[in-house]
Amino acid sequence: MSDDTRARIDRIYREEYGRVVASLARRFGDLDIAEDAAGEALLTAIERWPVDGIPPNPGGWLTKTAGNRAIDRIRRESLRDSKHQAAMIIEDHEPHEPTGPINDDRLRLVFTSCHPALAPEARVALTLRLLGGLTVGEIASAFLVAETTMAQRITRAKAKIKAAHIPFRVPDRDDVTDRLGGVLAVVYLIFNEGYLAGAQAIRVDLMAEAIRLGRIVRDLLPDDGEVAGLLALMLLIDARSAARFAGGELLTLDEQDRGGWDRALIVEGHALVRECLGRVAAGGPRPGRYQLMAAINAVHTDAADSRDTDWNQIVALYDQLYAVTPTAIVALNRAVAIAELDGPNVALAQIDSLPLDGYHAWHAARADLLRRLGRGAEARSAYDAAIAATQNPAERAYLTRRREHLVDPGN
């Protein structure tokens, strides 16, 4: 098999993995069977596709092959009547149990993975594994834990689903909001895993999957401001993706060619932000974190040139965001905006007080402010720390360039 053929098969499998597992999980009600069967389907594809050619509908082929493997396994491993019935599900003409208000296997799997019975960190890990198709090693790296630790976390989560008989379904409309916060958090984390991918510059498939899920949740809850806010946030970030890299290197907002931004996504995102603002103005609930982050991105994408950015509005929005989500990360981003209004000295004092020494963006922000202040030696040290703290090759290239362009690193 040629390297190109294997790479294409791997790409197709990665893109279709979530669909295959979600379909089998709904059909057989067992995550282990779904995952194992999906893996066996890949091995079959690796064996057959180089000879027979890649089928016109590779996702359908993988799902059908995996379904057959699952049936074979159930028939082979169990003699109980219930298992025989499960194995014959392909021939079952009885109506299936209701699956919830939206007929989408992957969204159903998200709500299952985000069940309140599971620990929050397990919900994210399980969704990234089952829906995003990330390996256990990739998920462990994203969460800065050992691979064995992450494997145990995912295994325990799947066992909990099985033991507690958690159904593979979207909750009824009256109950869906109980789990909505967790679902939105997971969808956004999937998006960020694609946007801030560690092993490669960007993973478009994960970003697209997160946006697709965001649209489905919005169809389910069209009047929820946070749902609209999350979708707007992802669209406005995705709109800048094509201009975010050049020559394998990250470009910051002020360096990007704004003519390369996707105007259709920006228009759609701005419309959602205006919808959220209108809802609040009409006496609706105060905006949550996703609406506020979307509004910040709307201000950035509204400026034709970085010099036209309304930093007063951005700082005001960060003030609101910090009131809703008082985290050190929000404080860091607010300080970066403060630098544009009150200067790098004021911002640096705020950033230095934050407990983010292990976070690469903290070091990068400090490096940029120190550079602007002409403190070359300190800036170089901060750039070195930022480079050491990130595995993203495009970001490392950007940080290296900035470090090398220091005017006088010896001062």
MOPEFEN-V522700 format. One record per residue. N is the residue number from 1. RES is the residue in one small letter. NEAR is the number of other C-alpha atoms within 8 Angstrom. Layout:
BEGIN
((N:RES:NEAR) (N:RES:NEAR))
END
This chain:
BEGIN
((1:m:5) (2:s:5) (3:d:6) (4:d:6) (5:t:9) (6:r:10) (7:a:8) (8:r:8) (9:i:10) (10:d:8) (11:r:8) (12:i:10) (13:y:10) (14:r:10) (15:e:9) (16:e:9) (17:y:13) (18:g:13) (19:r:12) (20:v:14) (21:v:14) (22:a:15) (23:s:11) (24:l:15) (25:a:14) (26:r:11) (27:r:7) (28:f:9) (29:g:9) (30:d:9) (31:l:9) (32:d:7) (33:i:11) (34:a:16) (35:e:10) (36:d:9) (37:a:12) (38:a:14) (39:g:9) (40:e:10) (41:a:13) (42:l:10) (43:l:8) (44:t:8) (45:a:10) (46:i:10) (47:e:8) (48:r:9) (49:w:10) (50:p:10) (51:v:6) (52:d:6) (53:g:7) (54:i:7) (55:p:7) (56:p:4) (57:n:6) (58:p:9) (59:g:11) (60:g:7) (61:w:9) (62:l:13) (63:t:14) (64:k:8) (65:t:9) (66:a:16) (67:g:10) (68:n:8) (69:r:11) (70:a:13) (71:i:11) (72:d:9) (73:r:8) (74:i:12) (75:r:11) (76:r:6) (77:e:6) (78:s:8) (79:l:7) (80:r:6) (81:d:6) (82:s:6) (83:k:11) (84:h:12) (85:q:8) (86:a:10) (87:a:12) (88:m:9) (89:i:8) (90:i:5) (91:e:5) (92:d:6) (93:h:4) (94:e:4) (95:p:4) (96:h:4) (97:e:4) (98:p:4) (99:t:10) (100:g:9) (101:p:9) (102:i:8) (103:n:7) (104:d:6) (105:d:10) (106:r:11) (107:l:10) (108:r:15) (109:l:15) (110:v:11) (111:f:14) (112:t:12) (113:s:11) (114:c:15) (115:h:10) (116:p:6) (117:a:5) (118:l:11) (119:a:7) (120:p:8) (121:e:6) (122:a:11) (123:r:14) (124:v:12) (125:a:12) (126:l:12) (127:t:14) (128:l:12) (129:r:12) (130:l:13) (131:l:14) (132:g:13) (133:g:11) (134:l:10) (135:t:7) (136:v:10) (137:g:9) (138:e:8) (139:i:13) (140:a:13) (141:s:10) (142:a:8) (143:f:6) (144:l:6) (145:v:8) (146:a:8) (147:e:10) (148:t:6) (149:t:9) (150:m:14) (151:a:9) (152:q:8) (153:r:10) (154:i:11) (155:t:8) (156:r:8) (157:a:12) (158:k:11) (159:a:8) (160:k:10) (161:i:9) (162:k:9) (163:a:7) (164:a:6) (165:h:6) (166:i:9) (167:p:6) (168:f:12) (169:r:11) (170:v:13) (171:p:10) (172:d:8) (173:r:7) (174:d:6) (175:d:8) (176:v:10) (177:t:8) (178:d:6) (179:r:12) (180:l:8) (181:g:8) (182:g:9) (183:v:11) (184:l:11) (185:a:8) (186:v:12) (187:v:11) (188:y:11) (189:l:9) (190:i:13) (191:f:15) (192:n:10) (193:e:13) (194:g:13) (195:y:11) (196:l:9) (197:a:12) (198:g:11) (199:a:7) (200:q:9) (201:a:13) (202:i:8) (203:r:11) (204:v:8) (205:d:8) (206:l:12) (207:m:15) (208:a:9) (209:e:10) (210:a:12) (211:i:12) (212:r:8) (213:l:10) (214:g:13) (215:r:9) (216:i:9) (217:v:9) (218:r:12) (219:d:7) (220:l:8) (221:l:8) (222:p:8) (223:d:5) (224:d:8) (225:g:11) (226:e:11) (227:v:14) (228:a:15) (229:g:16) (230:l:14) (231:l:14) (232:a:15) (233:l:15) (234:m:12) (235:l:13) (236:l:16) (237:i:9) (238:d:9) (239:a:12) (240:r:12) (241:s:9) (242:a:8) (243:a:12) (244:r:11) (245:f:11) (246:a:8) (247:g:4) (248:g:9) (249:e:12) (250:l:11) (251:l:12) (252:t:7) (253:l:7) (254:d:7) (255:e:6) (256:q:9) (257:d:7) (258:r:9) (259:g:4) (260:g:8) (261:w:11) (262:d:8) (263:r:7) (264:a:6) (265:l:11) (266:i:13) (267:v:8) (268:e:10) (269:g:15) (270:h:11) (271:a:8) (272:l:12) (273:v:15) (274:r:8) (275:e:8) (276:c:13) (277:l:8) (278:g:8) (279:r:11) (280:v:11) (281:a:7) (282:a:6) (283:g:6) (284:g:7) (285:p:6) (286:r:5) (287:p:11) (288:g:10) (289:r:10) (290:y:12) (291:q:17) (292:l:14) (293:m:11) (294:a:16) (295:a:11) (296:i:11) (297:n:11) (298:a:13) (299:v:12) (300:h:10) (301:t:9) (302:d:7) (303:a:11) (304:a:7) (305:d:8) (306:s:9) (307:r:5) (308:d:7) (309:t:10) (310:d:9) (311:w:10) (312:n:7) (313:q:8) (314:i:11) (315:v:11) (316:a:8) (317:l:11) (318:y:13) (319:d:9) (320:q:9) (321:l:14) (322:y:11) (323:a:7) (324:v:8) (325:t:8) (326:p:9) (327:t:7) (328:a:9) (329:i:6) (330:v:12) (331:a:12) (332:l:12) (333:n:9) (334:r:11) (335:a:12) (336:v:10) (337:a:11) (338:i:13) (339:a:12) (340:e:9) (341:l:8) (342:d:9) (343:g:9) (344:p:12) (345:n:10) (346:v:10) (347:a:14) (348:l:12) (349:a:8) (350:q:10) (351:i:12) (352:d:7) (353:s:6) (354:l:9) (355:p:5) (356:l:7) (357:d:7) (358:g:5) (359:y:9) (360:h:13) (361:a:7) (362:w:12) (363:h:13) (364:a:12) (365:a:9) (366:r:13) (367:a:14) (368:d:9) (369:l:13) (370:l:14) (371:r:11) (372:r:8) (373:l:8) (374:g:6) (375:r:11) (376:g:14) (377:a:10) (378:e:9) (379:a:16) (380:r:12) (381:s:9) (382:a:12) (383:y:15) (384:d:9) (385:a:10) (386:a:15) (387:i:13) (388:a:8) (389:a:9) (390:t:10) (391:q:9) (392:n:12) (393:p:12) (394:a:12) (395:e:12) (396:r:12) (397:a:11) (398:y:11) (399:l:12) (400:t:10) (401:r:8) (402:r:9) (403:r:11) (404:e:6) (405:h:6) (406:l:10) (407:v:5) (408:d:7) (409:p:10) (410:g:5) (411:n:6))
END
